[in-house]
Amino acid sequence: MGAPAPRAILLLSAAASLGQAYLQIAKELLPPAQTPLHPLVLGEPVSPLTPLGCGLAQNTSDDFLVYHSPGFAGGRGISIVTTPARIQRFAKVRAPSYANDFSSPPYEERAMPGKGRGLVATKTLHRGDRIFADTPILLLDAEAFGGGDDDDDDDDNQDDKEVEGVEVEEEQEDDMHSELAALAVSKLPPAMQRQFWNLHAQAGGDDAVMDRIDPNAFELQIGGDTFFGVLPEMARLNHDCRPNAVYSFDEATLTQRVHALTDIAPGEEISITYISPAQSRAERLEALRASWGFECSCSACSLPPELTALSDRRVAETDRLLERLRGEHGEHGEHGEDEQKQKPQVAEALVSLFRQERLWADAHEGWVLAARAYCAAGNYWDTLRHAHLAAEASALWGGAGSPDAVEMARLAEAPEGEACWMKAVKS
């Protein structure tokens, strides 16, 4: 391979360190074999098609019912609002033993000026450290709680009476779904009910349950369907457009894991992002106003105008370089056959921009593309360096079993054995 001995030793040492960190993450993300099985004990369902307490409607696969298990996740409990068909996928779900262990957290809850309350690190957290892992106490099927598209524009020919009838029907459905949510909360163990009622409630509402669910729920994908999950500990994490932590959801165990994206010092607030941070300042502010109703004052959004303009240009350049590296202009890109030879340099520029912008949540894709580019160029040591970084970052972002994490771990182990090896040189 022809690399000078000192450089090889340094790279191998770094690779070993990163590899050990990646294996630690992988071990944490997999539930241990000895974890006891806690299947959902389905409580008596209540159909939303009749008023609560008035008996059950015909139990069809389209009914939205309340299911609950007070023993789920070692007694934490869970309530799920979904259909009889979809509840079957939860029958064998089990939470890993480390989930919901808050006996000695590396943070404390504090009042944060202008933000309500937040979590602040009480010790140094290094990149990849698990901060906590929790399971939802509520899961609400988005088919019932997500609402549909507004089709009023297509119904201009309907008379007022028909529109009024539709509005009344939708209002009745909303009332029923609100009652289902309230019932789901009432079925939680007392400790979790207290956690729910301690959540921040949006101002101006008249539904005490939904006013807490709406600002605190996370959108989760389970079995190809969308659910809104309430995780009380996650709800304590405030937003930052340049976050220092990242979360990923494992639908097999219903566990949301929070890991440090970069080193976090004691006294520093732990933050996640509520939106895609790789946007211009104006786009970020608009997205946060529309979906979350607040004006972001993070360090990236508080830059003076001249530095904001530079930041916006760097973000736009990351989009352009990502498009170029993904080959979206064709097999050889818009620059002809030299494109393949240039890709390692393009990837390095992309990674540099991610670092400068502190877009650690998006950096995993930069390292993945850089590892592939160096593999295609036949550069062993740079492939190794970026593949280890990409494997760790992809595991933090999407879990150890995500396609990128698996591919990069394999590439870091034996670059010459992968299909990408020297592809650009041979073409």
C-alpha positions in Angstrom: 0.0 0.0 0.0 3.1 2.1 0.2 2.1 4.5 3.1 5.0 5.8 5.2 5.2 3.9 8.6 4.5 6.9 10.9 1.4 7.9 9.0 0.2 4.3 8.9 0.6 4.0 12.7 -1.3 7.2 13.4 -4.1 6.3 11.0 -4.4 2.7 12.4 -4.5 4.1 15.9 -7.2 6.6 15.0 -9.1 3.9 13.2 -8.9 1.5 16.2 -10.2 4.3 18.5 -13.1 5.1 16.1 -13.8 1.4 15.6 -14.0 0.9 19.3 -16.5 3.8 19.6 -18.6 2.4 16.8 -18.7 -1.1 18.4 -19.7 0.5 21.7 -22.6 2.3 20.0 -23.6 -0.9 18.1 -23.7 -2.8 21.4 -25.8 -0.2 23.0 -28.3 -0.1 20.1 -29.0 -3.9 20.2 -31.3 -5.2 22.9 -29.4 -7.8 25.0 -30.5 -11.4 24.5 -31.4 -11.8 28.2 -33.9 -8.9 28.2 -37.2 -10.3 29.5 -40.1 -10.2 27.1 -42.8 -7.7 27.9 -45.5 -8.2 25.4 -48.3 -5.7 25.3 -51.2 -6.8 27.4 -54.1 -5.4 25.4 -56.5 -3.6 27.6 -60.2 -3.5 26.9 -60.6 -1.4 23.8 -63.1 1.4 23.4 -64.3 2.2 20.0 -64.4 5.9 18.8 -67.5 5.1 16.9 -69.7 5.3 20.0 -69.6 7.7 23.0 -67.2 6.5 25.7 -68.9 4.3 28.4 -71.8 3.4 26.1 -70.6 0.0 25.0 -68.5 -1.1 22.1 -69.2 -0.6 18.4 -68.7 -3.4 15.9 -65.0 -4.2 16.1 -63.8 -3.7 12.5 -60.2 -3.2 11.3 -60.9 0.5 10.7 -61.9 1.3 14.3 -59.5 3.4 16.3 -59.3 1.9 19.7 -57.3 2.4 22.9 -54.9 -0.3 24.0 -52.7 -0.1 27.1 -50.0 -2.1 28.9 -49.1 -1.0 32.4 -46.3 -3.5 32.5 -44.5 -2.4 29.3 -40.8 -1.5 29.7 -40.5 -2.7 33.3 -43.6 -1.0 34.5 -43.2 2.4 32.7 -46.4 1.5 30.8 -47.7 2.6 27.4 -51.1 3.5 25.8 -51.6 3.2 22.1 -54.5 4.5 20.0 -54.7 2.6 16.7 -56.7 0.0 14.8 -57.1 -3.7 15.6 -55.1 -4.6 12.5 -52.2 -2.3 13.4 -52.0 -3.2 17.1 -50.9 -6.7 16.1 -47.4 -5.5 15.2 -46.8 -4.5 18.8 -47.6 -7.9 20.3 -44.0 -9.0 20.6 -42.3 -5.6 21.2 -39.9 -5.5 24.1 -37.8 -2.6 25.4 -34.0 -3.2 26.1 -32.9 -3.3 29.7 -31.1 0.0 29.6 -34.1 2.0 28.3 -35.7 4.4 30.8 -32.7 4.1 33.3 -32.6 7.6 34.8 -30.9 6.5 38.1 -27.7 8.6 37.4 -28.3 10.8 34.3 -25.3 12.9 33.0 -27.5 16.0 33.1 -29.9 18.0 35.2 -33.1 19.9 34.4 -32.8 23.6 34.7 -34.8 26.7 33.9 -33.5 28.2 30.6 -34.1 31.9 29.9 -36.6 32.3 27.1 -37.0 28.5 26.6 -38.8 27.3 29.7 -36.9 24.3 31.0 -34.0 22.3 29.4 -31.4 19.7 30.1 -27.8 20.8 31.0 -24.8 18.4 31.1 -23.3 17.7 34.5 -20.2 16.0 33.2 -18.2 16.0 30.0 -20.0 14.0 27.3 -17.9 12.8 24.3 -19.1 12.2 20.8 -21.0 9.0 20.7 -21.9 8.9 24.4 -25.4 7.8 25.1 -27.2 10.5 27.0 -30.4 8.5 27.6 -32.8 6.2 26.0 -36.6 6.3 26.6 -39.8 4.7 25.3 -43.0 6.5 24.5 -45.8 6.5 27.0 -48.3 7.4 24.3 -48.5 6.4 20.7 -51.3 8.0 18.6 -52.0 6.7 15.1 -51.5 9.6 12.6 -54.4 8.3 10.6 -56.7 9.4 13.4 -54.7 12.4 14.8 -52.8 13.7 11.7 -55.8 15.2 9.8 -56.2 15.2 6.1 -55.5 17.5 3.2 -57.8 20.5 2.9 -60.0 19.8 -0.1 -62.2 22.9 0.2 -60.7 24.3 -3.0 -62.0 21.3 -4.9 -65.5 21.6 -3.4 -66.5 25.0 -4.6 -69.8 23.6 -6.0 -71.0 22.3 -2.6 -73.7 24.4 -1.0 -73.4 25.9 2.5 -75.5 23.2 4.0 -73.2 20.4 2.7 -70.0 22.2 3.9 -71.6 22.8 7.3 -72.4 19.1 7.5 -68.8 18.2 6.7 -67.5 20.6 9.3 -69.9 19.2 12.0 -68.8 15.7 11.2 -65.1 16.6 11.4 -65.7 18.4 14.7 -67.4 15.3 16.1 -64.5 13.1 15.0 -62.0 15.6 16.6 -64.0 15.4 19.9 -64.0 11.6 19.8 -60.3 11.4 19.1 -59.7 13.9 21.9 -61.7 11.6 24.2 -59.6 8.6 23.1 -56.4 10.5 23.9 -57.7 11.4 27.3 -58.7 7.8 27.9 -55.2 6.7 26.8 -53.6 9.1 29.3 -55.9 7.9 32.1 -54.8 4.3 31.5 -51.1 5.1 32.2 -49.5 4.2 35.5 -49.8 7.0 38.0 -46.1 8.0 37.7 -46.4 8.4 34.0 -49.6 10.3 34.3 -47.8 12.8 36.5 -45.0 13.0 33.9 -47.6 13.7 31.2 -49.3 16.5 33.2 -45.9 18.1 33.9 -45.3 18.6 30.2 -45.4 22.1 28.8 -48.9 22.9 27.4 -49.4 25.3 24.5 -51.1 28.5 25.5 -54.6 29.4 24.5 -56.0 25.9 24.1 -59.1 24.5 25.7 -58.1 20.8 25.6 -55.8 20.0 28.4 -54.7 16.6 26.9 -54.2 17.7 23.3 -52.6 21.0 24.4 -49.8 18.8 25.9 -49.6 16.3 23.1 -49.4 18.8 20.2 -46.2 20.6 21.3 -44.4 17.6 22.7 -45.1 14.6 20.4 -42.5 13.3 18.0 -43.4 11.8 14.6 -42.3 8.1 14.5 -42.3 5.6 11.7 -43.5 2.1 12.9 -44.0 -0.7 10.4 -44.4 1.8 7.5 -47.1 3.8 9.3 -46.8 7.1 11.1 -47.5 7.6 14.8 -47.1 10.5 17.1 -45.2 9.5 20.2 -45.0 11.3 23.6 -41.7 10.8 25.3 -41.5 13.0 28.4 -37.7 13.0 28.7 -37.2 13.9 25.0 -39.7 16.7 25.4 -37.2 18.4 27.8 -34.7 18.8 25.1 -34.7 22.3 23.5 -34.1 23.1 19.8 -30.8 24.4 18.3 -30.1 24.9 14.6 -26.6 23.6 15.4 -27.4 20.9 17.9 -24.9 18.9 20.0 -27.0 15.8 20.3 -29.0 13.5 17.9 -31.8 11.0 18.4 -32.8 7.9 16.5 -35.8 5.7 17.0 -35.7 1.9 16.9 -39.2 0.7 16.0 -38.3 -2.9 16.9 -38.0 -2.0 20.6 -39.9 1.3 20.6 -36.8 3.0 22.0 -35.7 6.5 21.2 -31.9 6.9 21.8 -30.2 10.2 22.4 -26.4 10.4 21.7 -23.9 13.3 21.8 -23.0 14.5 18.3 -19.9 16.3 19.6 -18.2 16.9 22.9 -20.5 18.6 25.4 -18.9 20.4 28.4 -20.4 20.5 31.9 -22.9 23.3 32.2 -23.7 23.3 28.4 -27.3 22.8 27.4 -28.0 19.6 25.5 -29.9 20.3 22.3 -31.4 18.6 19.3 -32.9 20.0 16.2 -36.6 20.1 15.5 -36.1 20.7 11.8 -33.6 20.1 9.0 -30.7 22.5 10.0 -29.2 22.5 6.5 -31.3 25.5 5.4 -30.8 29.2 5.2 -31.5 31.3 8.3 -34.8 32.6 6.8 -36.0 29.1 5.9 -35.2 27.8 9.4 -37.0 30.7 11.1 -40.0 30.2 9.0 -40.2 26.5 9.5 -39.9 26.9 13.3 -42.6 29.6 13.4 -45.0 27.5 11.3 -44.6 24.2 13.1 -43.4 25.2 16.6 -44.5 28.8 17.1 -41.3 30.3 18.4 -38.5 32.6 17.1 -35.2 30.8 17.2 -32.4 32.7 19.0 -29.6 30.1 18.7 -26.1 31.1 17.9 -26.5 30.3 14.2 -29.7 32.4 14.0 -28.2 35.3 16.0 -25.3 36.0 13.7 -24.9 39.6 12.4 -26.2 40.0 8.8 -22.8 39.8 7.1 -21.9 36.5 8.8 -25.5 35.2 8.2 -25.0 35.8 4.5 -21.7 33.8 4.5 -23.4 31.0 6.5 -26.3 30.9 4.0 -23.8 30.6 1.1 -22.0 27.8 2.8 -25.2 25.9 3.4 -26.2 26.4 -0.3 -22.8 25.1 -1.4 -23.3 21.9 0.7 -26.5 21.3 -1.3 -24.6 21.8 -4.6 -21.7 19.5 -3.6 -24.1 16.8 -2.3 -25.9 16.9 -5.7 -22.6 16.6 -7.5 -21.3 13.7 -5.4 -24.6 11.8 -5.6 -24.2 11.8 -9.4 -27.5 13.6 -10.1 -26.2 15.0 -13.3 -25.5 11.6 -14.9 -22.9 8.9 -14.7 -20.0 11.2 -15.1 -21.6 14.4 -13.7 -21.7 17.7 -15.4 -17.9 18.0 -15.7 -17.3 14.9 -17.9 -15.0 12.0 -17.1 -12.8 14.0 -14.8 -15.7 14.1 -12.4 -14.8 10.7 -10.9 -11.2 11.8 -10.3 -12.3 15.0 -8.7 -14.8 13.4 -6.3 -12.4 12.9 -3.4 -11.5 16.6 -3.4 -15.2 17.5 -3.7 -16.0 15.2 -0.8 -13.3 16.8 1.3 -14.7 20.3 0.5 -18.2 19.1 1.6 -16.9 17.6 4.9 -15.0 20.9 5.6 -18.2 22.9 5.0 -20.2 20.6 7.4 -17.5 21.1 10.0 -17.4 24.9 9.5 -21.2 25.2 9.8 -21.3 22.8 12.7 -23.8 20.6 10.8 -22.8 17.5 12.7 -26.3 16.0 12.3 -25.8 16.0 8.5 -22.0 15.3 8.4 -22.6 11.5 8.2 -23.6 11.8 4.6 -20.4 13.8 3.8 -18.2 11.1 5.3 -20.2 8.3 3.6 -19.6 10.0 0.2 -16.0 10.8 0.9 -15.3 7.1 1.9 -17.0 5.9 -1.3 -15.0 8.5 -3.4 -11.6 7.5 -1.9 -12.6 3.8 -2.3 -13.3 4.3 -6.0 -9.9 6.1 -6.3 -8.1 3.3 -4.6 -6.8 5.4 -1.7 -6.7 2.9 1.2 -5.8 5.1 4.1 -8.3 7.9 3.3 -11.0 5.3 2.7 -10.3 3.8 6.1 -10.3 7.2 7.8 -13.6 8.4 6.3 -15.3 5.0 6.5 -14.7 4.8 10.3 -16.1 8.3 10.8 -19.0 7.5 8.5 -19.8 4.3 10.3 -20.0 6.0 13.7 -21.9 9.0 12.5 -24.4 6.9 10.5 -25.0 4.7 13.6 -25.7 7.8 15.7 -28.1 9.2 13.0 -30.0 6.1 11.9 -28.9 3.2 14.2 -26.2 0.6 13.9 -28.4 -1.4 11.5 -29.0 1.4 9.1 -27.8 0.7 5.5 -25.1 3.4 5.6 -23.8 2.3 9.0 -23.6 -1.4 7.9 -21.9 -0.5 4.6 -19.3 1.8 6.2 -18.4 -0.7 8.9 -17.8 -3.3 6.2 -15.8 -0.8 4.1 -13.7 0.2 7.1 -12.9 -3.5 7.7 -11.6 -4.4 4.2 -11.7 -1.6 1.6 -10.1 -3.8 -1.1 -12.9 -6.3 -0.9 -15.7 -3.9 -1.7 -17.2 -3.3 -5.1 -16.2 0.4 -5.0 -12.5 -0.4 -4.7 -10.5 1.3 -7.5 -13.8 1.7 -9.6 -12.7 5.1 -10.9 -9.3 3.9 -11.8 -10.6 0.9 -13.7 -13.3 2.8 -15.7 
